[in-house]
Amino acid sequence: MASLHCSSYFLGTKLTKQNSISIFQSYSPTSFTKLASRDRQRFLLCSLTMNGCEAGHRKPLGTVETRTLSTVTSTAIATERLITAVSNLKSEPPSFSSGIIRLQVPIDKQISAIDWLHAQNDLLPRSFFSHRCSEAGRHQDLLEDLGSKNVNGSSERNPVSVAGIGSSVFFRDLNPFSHDHWRSIRRFLCSRSPLIRAYGGLRFDPKGKIAVEWEQFGSFYFTVPQVEFVEFGGDSMLAATVAWDEEISWTFENATEALHETMLQISSVITRLRRGSLGVSVVSKNHVPSEGAYYPAVTSALEIIKAKNSPLSKVVLARSTRIISDTDIDPIAWLARLQREGQDAYQFCLQPPGAPAFIGNTPERLFRRKHLGVCSEALAATRPRGDSEVSDMDIERDLLTSPKDDIEFSIVRENIREKLNALCDRVIVKPQKTVRKLARVQHLYSQLAGQLRREDDEFDILTALHPTPAVCGCPVDEARLLIRQIESFDRGMYAGPVGYFGGGESEFSVGIRSALVEKGLGALIYAGTGIVSGSVSSSEWKELDLKISQFTKSLEHEPALQQIN
């Protein structure tokens, strides 16, 4: 049975030992199994459903549909409406042996999706994805320049944020993400139901050994939530999704019963999260690698880059920082705090049952596809923000004129251009190079966009663009091999694609500026820097500290920064 298989698959009852080094030094396969058992008591687990990867991907679903109920005035009424609608659906089952049906109730006021998620009492699995509030600050989305249009002619509103609880269907495997896996996901999506989306992410290195802290995520993990709260600009929506496939012994009756159980656990009492500091004190901090080990690693990388006939021009070396705090860190409250000064960034959270929460506040887009239009961006080289407009402009000029940073940035931009050219009829690059300013840092930046030959090229986009030289190096294969040799920890989904697949459009960020959070066991914060000819070890180490500062300082008593225009 799919449900029984899923229970053992997710909850850690069949963990295998890994040879890779776990940064959570207190974690072992045995202790992590105990952790999963403890989590079953502390967290409320939604009914587990089917793994869509187990079904045949060639046979289409019997139905993919969205049913919209009348607009209501509150989340409490929306929840009641959906419970009734699910009961009615159970009494009038469709005749198809497989399908996915989304029931949605518009709410005529805007409510924060992250506040709704925080109110759900740690129900697992859970997910969250928030779009950037503006297109890379003040830069227009190049998809508009390409004239990307809705082929169905209907108006589509893109959500501000989406929070999800439970899983109507999930997709997870220990094998690397393949074209067949992608087709298994696409089987549940349709342009006529644009808000049925599979949210999730992929590992940075699908061939690397999976450390204990990342086991529950597999090589990739995607989920179509059972219950979603969708925040739009001006209003909101509560939705419930049921998916079934008798081919893998998950019937419509199983699916609706599981959804009904989850709906009964949904809370409609929502309070606004405090966006100020969490007031948590960091009692210990441990870097892997240490500063003493990092400097020789940079030196070794530079020797390889400078070697005669070496193809390597750049490699990104990352660091994992384990922090222990005086009190538990609430990952959703932490993400809400990061969101306050990260309006020009994506926020995300992925947490399967029995797993830590992977959260991020990333400024970097991997790609966005809307029908035949696709856009990506180059983001590289880092400087701090100035403490005044004058000093900020001085730092910007230094970044724009730095030969070392121009090399690092150009490698990223030209690599993305080359990969888009292979998939698109034409590619636009605009601007060639500018500075993108975030709350604490500023980067060199450029947008790239192209017109796909066919929408089915989406899998090729993902596999071509990931990993970009911004998080791996160039050439990618050589850089990734060197990373495996040098780095002594598992990046997991750090620097991997995080986002969603949808019927009408898909969007993925790059999972940088991210952390793995487990209540009672602290957090792992990840950061990396690009090593090119001219890099200096001490400067790169300071850049790592700068990149994690948003995470560490948002825990403690420091106000959110307001961006200097």
N, C-alpha and C positions, 0 to 999 in steps of 0.2 A: 504494500500500500504506500502511496506517495507520502501520506501524512506521517506514517511510522518512520519511513526512511528519512524524512526531513528532520524529525526530532533528534535522531542520532547524528545526523549530518551537521546540524547547526550547534547543538548544545555542548559539544566537547566531550561526549562520552566515548569517542573513538579517536582520541588525539594520538598522533604519532610523534615519535621523537625526531628532533631536527638536529643536524650537526652545526647549523649556523648559530652565531652568538646572539643571545637574547639581551637586549639592552635593559629590559626589566630584570635585573639580576635576581630578584626574588622569585621570578617566574621559572618554573620547570614544567614539563608535561604533567607531572603529578599535581603541583600546586595550581596549575591553570585549570585542571579538571575540577579541583576543589572550588576554584573561583567560579567556574560555570555553575556548579551546584549551588554555591552561595547566591549567585545572581538569580537563579530560578526562584529563590526565596525573596530576594530584595526587589527584583523587578517583576512586574506583571507581564507575562508573555502572551501575546496574541496567538490565536490558533495558527499553527503552521500549515502551510498549504503545499502547492506542488512546485517542483523544480522544472521550469519550462525547457531546460536543456535535455531532459530525458525523453521528451516527445519528438516525433519525427517533424522536421522543419519543412518538408516538401508539401505536406497536406495543409491547405488553408483552414483556418478556423471556420466553424459553421456560421458564426456571426460576430461582428465587432460593432458595437453601437453605444451611443450616448443618449440618455433620456434626461431631459431637463424638467424639473418640477417648478412650481410657481415660486416667485420671490417672497422671502420672509424678512422679518425685521431683527432676528436675533439668532445666535448660535443654538440656543436651547430649542427654539422652534424648529430650526433646520435639522437638529439631531433627531427630534421626535418624528419629523416628516420622513427622514431616511429610514428610521427603524420600521415605520409603517410600510414604506415602499419596499424594503427588503422582505418583510413578511408577506406582502402581496405578491412579490416576485416568487417566493417559495411556493405559494399556492397555485401559481400559474406558470409552471416551468416551460421553457422553450423546448422545441422538438429537436434541437441540435445536440450532437454528442460532444461538441466543443464550442467554446465561445468566450467572449468577455463583454460584460455590460457595465457601463458606468452610469450611476444615478447621481445627479447633481442638483443642489438647491442653492440658487443665488441668495445672497444676504445683502440688503441695501445699505450697508455701511462698511467702511474699511476697518478691518481688525488685523492686527499684526499676526502673521502666521507663526512667528517664533514664540509669541506670547501664548498662542493656542497650543503649540507643541509642548511648551513648558508646563502647561496645565494638565497634561495627560499622565502624570504620575509615573514617569519612566516606563511607559508601555514600550515593549520591544517586539519586533524590530521597528526602528524609526529612521526617518530620513528628512533632510531639509536642503533646499537649494534656493538661493536668492540671486537674482540677476543684478548686474551692476546698474546703479541708478542712472548713470549717464554712459554714453558710449565713449569709454576711454577718456573721461573728462569732457573736454569741449570738442572732441573730434567726431565728426559725422561718421556713421556706420557706412562703409563702402558698399554694402549690399544695396543701399538706396541708389548709389551711382550706377550700379549694374541693372537697376530696374527690376529687382527680384519681386515677382508678384505672386499672389495667391492664385494658383491655377484653378481653384474651385470658384473663385469669384466672391467668396464670403468674407466678411470681416473677421479677423482673428485678433484677439487681444492677448498679448503676452503677459503672463502673471509677473507680479513684482517678486513674490516669494511663494514657495509651495512647501508645506510640511506634511509628512506622511507617517501613518501608524499602521502596523501590520503589513501583510504581504498577500495580495490576491494571487500573484505568481512571482516567483523569484528565479533568478538565473545565476548559477554558481558552479564552478568547476575548478579542479586543481590543475587541469591542463591549460596551456596558454589560450587566450581568446582567439577564436578562429572564425572563418567566414560562416561555417555552420552554426556556431554560437550566435553570431549576429543575425542570421536568418531565423533562428529560434525566437529571438527577441522581436524581430520585425513581424513575425507571424501574428503577434498580438496587437499590432499598431495599424492605424489607418488614418489617412488624411481627413476623412469625414468625422473622426473623433480625435481632434488635435490635442486634447488635454489628457488622453490616455498616454502616459509616458512611462518609460522605464528609467528610474534614477539609479545611479551607481558609479562605479569606477573600476579601473584596471591597475594592476601592479606596475610599478616603474619597469621592473625587469621580470618578465614572465618566466624566464628560465633560471632565475636565482632561487636559492633555497629559502623556503618560507619559515621565518622565525615564529616562535610560539605566540607572540603577541598579535601576529597577523593571520593566524591559521583560519579563523572563522570567516575571513574575507575571501579565502581561496585565491585563485589567480585573477579572478574578477568577480564582482558581485553587483547585480542589478535587481531592482524590485519595482513592481507596480503596486503601490500601497493599497491596502484594503480601504482605508479611510484617509482622505486628504483634506487639508484646509488650504484654500487658494486665496492669496491676497492680491487684489488688483489695485490700481490707482483709483480710489474712490469707493470701492465696494469689495465684497468677498464672496466666497463660495465654499460650501461643504459638500464633499462627494464621497460616495461609497462605490467600490468596484468589486465585482464578482467574476472570477475566471474559472473555467473548468475544462477538463479534457479526459474523457473516459479511456483514452488510449493508455494513460498512465494511472488509471484507477483513481482519478479525482473527479467525482461526479458533480453534477449541478447541486445535488442535495448536500454533499460534503461541503461544497464551496459556500452555499448560502448559509448553512449552519455555522460555519467558521466565521463568516462575515457578521452574522447576527451576534455571536458571542463577543466579537470585538466591539461592535456598536454599543453593546450594553456597558462596556468599560469606558466609553468616551465621556470626558467631563466637559460640561458647557460653562463651567465657572472659570472665567479667564480674568487674570489680573495682569496689569502691565508690569513687565520685568523692569527692575531698576537698572538703568544703563550706565550707572556710575561704576566706580571700582568695585571689584568683588570683595575687597578687604581681606584677601588671603595673604599670608606671609609665607615666603619661600624659605624653608629651613635648610635645604641642601640642593646643590646643583652639581651635576656630573656630566662632563662632555665626553662623547666618544666620536672621534678620537680626542684625546687630551691635546692641549696646546703643544706640549712637547713632542707628541707623535704626529701632529698635523704639519708642522714645519718641514720635517723630512719628506712627508708625502708630497707636499707641494714641490720641493726640490727635485724629487724623483720624476714627477710629472713634467716639470720644465726641462729636465735633461732629455726625456723622450721627445718632447715637442721640438727641441732644438737639434736633435740628432739628425745627421745627414740621411736623406732619403726617408725620413719619418713622415707618414701621411697625416699624423695627428697634428692639428692646429689648435685644438681647444679640448679641455676636459673639465667637467664640473665635479668638484669634490664637495661632498656634503658632510654634515655633522648632526649627530643626534644628541640632544641635551635632555637628560632626565632630571626633572624637578620633583621634590617632595615638599608638600605644603603642610602647614599646621592644622588645616581643616580640609575636608573633602572639596574637590573642585567639581562644580556642577557644569558639565560641558555645554549645556544649552544656555545657561546664564552667561558663561564665558563667551560663547559665540555672539550673544546679544550685545555684550559689552564691546566686542571687536567690531560688530556691525555699526556701532555708533560712529566710529571714525573710519569705517571702511566702505563708505557709500560708493566709492569708485572701484569697488572690488566685488568679486563673487564671495558669498558665504555658503558653506555646505556642512552637512553632518551626515555620516553614514554609520549606522550601528546595528549589525545583525544581532540576534539573541546570543548571549554568552560571550560577547566581544566588547572590547573597549569602544569608545566613540571616536571616530576619525573626523575631526573638525578642521576647517580652514577658512582663511580670509585672503583669498588669492587675487591679485590684480590681473593675472595673465589668462587670456583666452587661448585655447588650443584651436578651436574652430567653431563657427556657427554655420549651419546649413539651413536655408529656407528655400524649399523646393529645389531649383537648379542653381541658386546662388550660394556661394560659400565664401566665408572670410576668415582670416587668421590674423595674427599680429606678431611682430618681432619685439621683444622686450629684453633688454640686456644692459649691463653696466649699472652701477649703483653709486649714489651719493646721498648723504644726509640732507635734510631740509635745513635752511638757514633760520636763525632766530629773528631775522627781520627781512623785509622785502629786498633790501639792498644786498645783504649777505646771501640771500637765497638766489638772487640773480647772478652773483659772483660764482656761486657753486655751479649753477646751470651753465654758465659760459665755460667754466673749467671742464665740465663733463662733455660739452659739445666739441671742444677743441682737443681733447685728450687723444693722442694717437693710439695708446693701448686700448682705451675703451671703444674707439672707432673700429679697431680690429675685431674685438669681441662682438660688437653689435653687428657689424657687416657680415660676419660668419653666420649669425643667426638669420638675418634678413634674407641673404642670398640662398641659404639652404631651403627656407620655406618657399621662396619664389620658385626655385627649381622643382620642388615637389608639387606645387600647385600647377605649374606648367605642364606636368605630365598628366594631369587629370582634367584640365580646363582648356576651353577654347581660347580664352584670353585672360590675362592676369593684370590687375591694376595695383600699383604700389603708390601709396599716398598717405602721408608725406614720406620722402625718402629717409629723413631722419629728423626727429624733434625730441623734446624732453617731455616726459609724462610725470607729473607731480602727484605724489600720494601724501598722506598725512605726515609720515616720518621719513620717507625716502623719495628719491626721484631717479628715473631711469631714462635711457635712450629708447625711442619707440617709433614704430612704423606700422601701418595697416596694410594688409594685402588681401585682395579679393579676386575671385574668378567665377566663370560660368561653367558649371559642370556639364558634361556631355549627357549624363543620365543620373537620376537620383540614386540608383543602385550603387553608384560609386562611393557611397557614404562609408562603407567599411574600408575601402581603399584610402579614403581621406584620413581616417583614424590611424590606420597602420602606417601610412606614409608620414604623417606629421609627428606622430609620437615615436620616440621622444625627440623633442626639438633640441638643437644645439644649446639652447638657453639653459636646459636642465641636465644635459648629458655631455655634449661636446661634439666635435666634428673631426673626421667622419664618425657617424654614430656607432657603428659596429666596433671600431677600434676603441672609441671612448668608453663604451659600455663594458668592454672586456677589461680595460684598465681599471674601471670603477670596481668591478668584481674582485680584482686582485688587491686593490688598495683599501677599500672601505671594509670595516670589520663589523658592520651592522646591516640589518635588512631594512632597506628603504620602504618596503611594503608598497602602499599606494601613494606615499610621498613622491611628488613630481610626476605622478601618473595622471591620466585623463580622469576627470571627475565631472559628471554632468548628467545628461539625459538623452535618450533616443525618443523621438516622437514621430508621428505619422506625417505631419506637415513640415516640421522643422526639428532639428537636433542642435544641441549646444554643449560644448565641453570646455571647462576651464582646465588649467594645469594645477595640480594639487600641491602647490608650494605654499609657503607661509601657513603651515599646517601642524597639527599636533594629534597625538593619540592619547586619549584621556580615559582613565579608569578610576572611579571613586575608591578612595582608600589606598590607591597605589600610585598616586601622582600622575604625571604626564610626561610624554616624550615630545619635545619640540624639535622640528626639523628645519634645516636651512642649508644652502649650498652656495658656492661661489665659482665663477668661471675662471679657470687657469689658462692663460695665454702667454705668449712671449712678452715679457715685461712685467709679469705679475710678481708681487712681493709678498712673502708669507705673512708677515706681520699685518700688512694692510688687508689681506684676505681674511685673516682671523677677526680683525675689527669689523669687517663687513658682515661676517656671520653673526657677531654680537648685535650689530645694528638691525639685521633682518629679524631676529627673534625678539627684539626689544618691545614690539607691539604686544606680543603675547605675555612676556614677563611683567612688563609695566602695567598692563591692564588687569593683572591679578592683584597688584598691590595698590596702595593709596595714591594714585596719580590720575588726574582728570584726563578725559579724552582730548586729543589734540584737535583743533579746528584748522582745516586746511587754509593755507595762505593762497589767495587767488593770484 
